Amino acid sequence: MTENTTAEGGTADILVTGGTGVLGRPVVDRLTGAGRTVRVLSRTRKPCIGDLSTGAGLAEALDGVRTIVHLASDPRTRGADVAAARRLIAAAPEGAHLVYISIVGVDRHPYSYYRAKYEVERMIERSGLPYTILRAVQFHDLVLYGMRMLARLPIVFVPAGVAFQPVAAEEVAARLAGLALGEPAGRVPDMGGPEILSAAELARLYLRSAGKRRPVLPVPIPGGVIGAYRRGVHLAPEHRDGRITFEEFLTTAAGRPGYAGAGR
């Protein structure tokens, strides 16, 4: 992030939380490319320092802001997302447009992180702020990370009966930026990737792209969370909006530093 793409001490009409992440970076690029002045909230980096975990600096970060794009998330800390959203909503200027990225199926999935995302959705809906909520499926990057971890073993064990519909973060970023530049729209249609593939198919695509030879073995896994994945509540088959397939994404990812070695 460079100084000329964000506001430091001056006026800005858009604040992006989580603006340095896989989704946040292309969102910020899209917004600044559209001629908007953007603040990127960060706990440690200038030009806009603020902490959603404590509320420190939020008033200053939100000063003069008309649109808030809330992308920041902490899946590793229980309750963190709900607490952060509560602080953000409380500090938001009256009438500010709040744009939030959520996950497909959070209202029907027992996974605690998804339940927290759904609670944030409901908080936003009850906040009185004009809002837009977009639910997306899992990003290619997340599926790639999972396959790298699984491929560390001599046999790649994957959950039987589970499929995913990964989407490119850049394509979700384009949708989000467009929503942020538009009028509040409430809960908009879900966004999914172009194809639904089993975990085994995704693993084999990864192995082939990384030049690895591993047997792939689907195994039944008990439990409510995996059961929800088997039922496909995280999928959006009616919304195959993305155009970049997982295989195409892997072709690009293979050129990134550390790609081949990360899963060994």
C-alpha positions as CSV (number, residue, x, y, z in Angstrom):
1,M,0.0,0.0,0.0
2,T,1.4,3.4,-0.9
3,E,0.8,6.8,0.5
4,N,-0.9,8.1,-2.6
5,T,-3.7,5.6,-2.5
6,T,-4.9,6.3,1.1
7,A,-5.6,9.3,3.2
8,E,-3.3,10.3,6.0
9,G,-4.7,12.9,8.2
10,G,-6.8,14.4,5.4
11,T,-10.3,13.7,4.2
12,A,-11.4,10.3,3.0
13,D,-14.9,9.1,2.1
14,I,-14.2,5.3,2.4
15,L,-12.7,3.3,5.2
16,V,-11.7,-0.3,4.6
17,T,-11.0,-2.6,7.5
18,G,-8.9,-5.6,6.6
19,G,-7.6,-3.7,3.6
20,T,-4.2,-5.4,3.6
21,G,-5.5,-9.0,3.3
22,V,-6.1,-11.3,0.3
23,L,-9.5,-9.6,-0.3
24,G,-8.7,-6.2,1.0
25,R,-5.8,-5.3,-1.2
26,P,-7.8,-5.7,-4.5
27,V,-10.8,-4.0,-3.0
28,V,-8.7,-0.9,-2.1
29,D,-7.1,-1.0,-5.5
30,R,-10.5,-1.0,-7.2
31,L,-11.8,1.8,-5.1
32,T,-8.7,4.0,-5.5
33,G,-8.8,3.2,-9.2
34,A,-12.3,4.6,-9.3
35,G,-10.9,7.9,-8.0
36,R,-12.1,7.5,-4.4
37,T,-10.0,8.4,-1.4
38,V,-9.6,5.4,0.9
39,R,-8.4,4.9,4.4
40,V,-7.1,1.4,5.3
41,L,-7.5,0.6,9.0
42,S,-4.5,-1.1,10.5
43,R,-3.4,-1.7,14.1
44,T,0.2,-1.1,13.4
45,R,0.7,0.6,10.0
46,K,0.2,4.2,8.9
47,P,-1.5,6.0,7.3
48,C,-4.6,5.0,9.3
49,I,-4.0,3.4,12.7
50,G,-7.0,1.9,14.6
51,D,-7.7,-1.2,16.6
52,L,-11.0,-3.0,16.2
53,S,-10.2,-5.2,19.2
54,T,-10.1,-2.2,21.6
55,G,-11.8,0.6,19.7
56,A,-8.7,2.7,19.9
57,G,-8.4,5.2,17.0
58,L,-11.8,4.3,15.5
59,A,-13.3,7.7,15.9
60,E,-10.4,9.3,14.1
61,A,-10.4,6.7,11.4
62,L,-14.1,7.2,10.7
63,D,-14.1,10.9,10.8
64,G,-15.7,12.2,7.6
65,V,-16.2,8.7,6.2
66,R,-19.4,8.0,4.2
67,T,-18.8,4.3,3.3
68,I,-17.3,1.6,5.5
69,V,-16.1,-1.7,3.8
70,H,-15.8,-4.2,6.7
71,L,-13.5,-7.0,5.7
72,A,-11.4,-7.5,8.8
73,S,-11.9,-10.9,10.5
74,D,-10.2,-13.0,13.1
75,P,-11.3,-16.7,12.8
76,R,-8.8,-17.9,15.4
77,T,-10.2,-15.9,18.3
78,R,-13.7,-16.8,19.5
79,G,-16.0,-13.8,19.7
80,A,-13.5,-11.4,18.1
81,D,-15.6,-10.7,15.0
82,V,-18.7,-10.0,16.9
83,A,-16.9,-7.6,19.4
84,A,-15.1,-5.8,16.5
85,A,-18.4,-5.3,14.6
86,R,-20.0,-4.0,17.7
87,R,-17.3,-1.4,18.2
88,L,-17.3,-0.4,14.5
89,I,-21.1,0.0,14.4
90,A,-21.0,2.1,17.6
91,A,-18.4,4.4,16.1
92,A,-19.8,4.7,12.6
93,P,-21.0,8.1,11.5
94,E,-24.8,8.5,11.2
95,G,-25.9,7.5,7.8
96,A,-22.7,5.8,6.8
97,H,-23.1,3.0,4.2
98,L,-21.7,-0.2,5.8
99,V,-20.6,-2.9,3.3
100,Y,-19.9,-6.3,4.9
101,I,-18.4,-9.5,3.4
102,S,-19.9,-12.7,4.8
103,I,-19.9,-16.4,3.9
104,V,-22.5,-18.4,2.0
105,G,-24.6,-20.6,4.4
106,V,-23.7,-18.9,7.7
107,D,-27.3,-19.0,8.7
108,R,-27.5,-22.8,8.4
109,H,-24.0,-23.9,9.4
110,P,-22.9,-25.0,12.9
111,Y,-19.3,-24.0,12.5
112,S,-18.6,-21.4,15.3
113,Y,-16.8,-19.0,13.0
114,Y,-19.8,-19.1,10.5
115,R,-22.2,-18.5,13.4
116,A,-20.2,-15.5,14.4
117,K,-20.4,-14.1,10.9
118,Y,-24.1,-14.6,10.9
119,E,-24.4,-12.8,14.2
120,V,-22.5,-9.8,12.7
121,E,-24.9,-9.8,9.8
122,R,-27.8,-9.6,12.2
123,M,-26.1,-6.8,14.2
124,I,-25.6,-4.8,11.0
125,E,-29.3,-5.3,10.0
126,R,-30.4,-4.1,13.4
127,S,-27.9,-1.2,13.5
128,G,-30.0,1.4,11.8
129,L,-27.2,2.1,9.3
130,P,-27.7,1.8,5.6
131,Y,-26.0,-1.5,4.7
132,T,-25.0,-4.0,2.0
133,I,-24.1,-7.6,2.8
134,L,-22.5,-9.9,0.3
135,R,-22.1,-13.6,1.1
136,A,-19.3,-15.4,-0.9
137,V,-18.0,-18.9,-1.0
138,Q,-14.5,-20.0,0.0
139,F,-11.7,-18.3,-1.9
140,H,-9.2,-20.2,-4.1
141,D,-6.5,-19.1,-1.7
142,L,-8.1,-20.9,1.3
143,V,-8.7,-24.1,-0.7
144,L,-5.1,-24.0,-1.8
145,Y,-3.9,-23.6,1.8
146,G,-6.0,-26.6,2.8
147,M,-4.7,-28.8,0.1
148,R,-1.1,-27.8,0.9
149,M,-1.6,-28.9,4.5
150,L,-3.3,-32.2,3.5
151,A,-0.5,-33.0,1.0
152,R,2.2,-33.0,3.7
153,L,1.3,-36.6,4.4
154,P,2.2,-39.5,2.1
155,I,-1.5,-40.1,1.5
156,V,-3.8,-37.2,1.0
157,F,-6.9,-37.8,3.2
158,V,-9.9,-35.7,2.2
159,P,-13.4,-35.7,3.7
160,A,-15.7,-38.0,1.7
161,G,-18.9,-36.5,0.3
162,V,-17.7,-32.9,0.6
163,A,-17.4,-30.4,-2.3
164,F,-16.4,-26.8,-2.7
165,Q,-17.2,-24.0,-5.1
166,P,-14.1,-21.8,-4.8
167,V,-14.0,-18.3,-6.2
168,A,-11.2,-15.9,-7.0
169,A,-10.7,-13.2,-4.3
170,E,-10.1,-10.6,-7.1
171,E,-13.5,-11.3,-8.5
172,V,-15.2,-10.9,-5.1
173,A,-13.2,-7.7,-4.7
174,A,-14.6,-6.3,-7.9
175,R,-18.2,-7.1,-6.8
176,L,-17.6,-5.5,-3.3
177,A,-16.0,-2.4,-4.8
178,G,-19.0,-2.0,-7.1
179,L,-21.3,-2.4,-4.1
180,A,-19.4,0.1,-2.1
181,L,-19.6,2.7,-4.9
182,G,-23.3,2.2,-5.2
183,E,-26.3,2.7,-3.0
184,P,-27.1,0.5,0.1
185,A,-28.7,-2.6,-1.2
186,G,-29.3,-4.8,1.9
187,R,-28.5,-8.5,1.5
188,V,-27.5,-8.9,-2.1
189,P,-27.4,-12.3,-4.0
190,D,-24.7,-14.7,-3.0
191,M,-21.5,-15.0,-5.1
192,G,-20.0,-18.4,-6.0
193,G,-17.2,-19.8,-8.1
194,P,-17.7,-21.2,-11.6
195,E,-17.6,-24.9,-10.7
196,I,-18.3,-27.3,-7.8
197,L,-15.7,-29.9,-7.3
198,S,-15.3,-32.6,-4.7
199,A,-12.5,-32.3,-2.2
200,A,-10.8,-35.3,-3.9
201,E,-10.9,-33.5,-7.3
202,L,-9.5,-30.3,-5.8
203,A,-6.7,-32.3,-4.1
204,R,-5.8,-34.0,-7.4
205,L,-5.7,-30.7,-9.2
206,Y,-3.4,-29.3,-6.6
207,L,-1.1,-32.3,-6.7
208,R,-0.8,-32.2,-10.5
209,S,0.0,-28.4,-10.5
210,A,2.6,-28.8,-7.8
211,G,4.2,-31.8,-9.5
212,K,3.6,-34.2,-6.6
213,R,2.5,-37.8,-6.6
214,R,0.3,-38.8,-3.7
215,P,-2.7,-41.1,-3.5
216,V,-5.9,-39.3,-2.6
217,L,-8.2,-41.1,-0.2
218,P,-11.7,-39.8,0.7
219,V,-12.6,-40.8,4.3
220,P,-15.9,-40.4,6.1
221,I,-15.7,-37.9,9.0
222,P,-18.4,-37.7,11.6
223,G,-19.7,-34.6,13.2
224,G,-22.2,-31.8,12.7
225,V,-19.7,-29.4,11.0
226,I,-18.6,-31.9,8.4
227,G,-22.3,-33.0,8.0
228,A,-23.2,-29.4,7.0
229,Y,-20.4,-29.4,4.5
230,R,-21.7,-32.7,3.1
231,R,-25.2,-31.2,2.8
232,G,-23.6,-28.3,0.8
233,V,-25.0,-25.4,2.8
234,H,-21.8,-23.5,1.9
235,L,-22.4,-23.8,-1.8
236,A,-24.2,-21.4,-4.2
237,P,-25.0,-23.5,-7.3
238,E,-27.4,-20.9,-8.6
239,H,-24.7,-18.2,-8.5
240,R,-21.7,-19.4,-10.5
241,D,-20.6,-15.8,-10.9
242,G,-16.9,-16.3,-10.9
243,R,-15.1,-17.0,-14.1
244,I,-11.6,-18.2,-12.9
245,T,-11.6,-21.9,-12.1
246,F,-9.4,-23.4,-9.4
247,E,-7.2,-25.0,-12.0
248,E,-6.7,-21.6,-13.7
249,F,-5.9,-20.1,-10.3
250,L,-3.3,-22.8,-9.6
251,T,-1.6,-21.9,-12.9
252,T,-1.1,-18.4,-11.6
253,A,-0.3,-19.5,-8.0
254,A,2.4,-21.8,-9.2
255,G,4.5,-18.8,-10.1
256,R,4.4,-17.3,-6.6
257,P,7.4,-17.7,-4.3
258,G,7.2,-20.7,-2.0
259,Y,4.4,-22.4,-3.9
260,A,5.9,-25.8,-4.5
261,G,7.6,-26.1,-1.1
262,A,4.8,-24.9,1.1
263,G,3.0,-28.2,1.0
264,R,5.9,-30.6,1.3
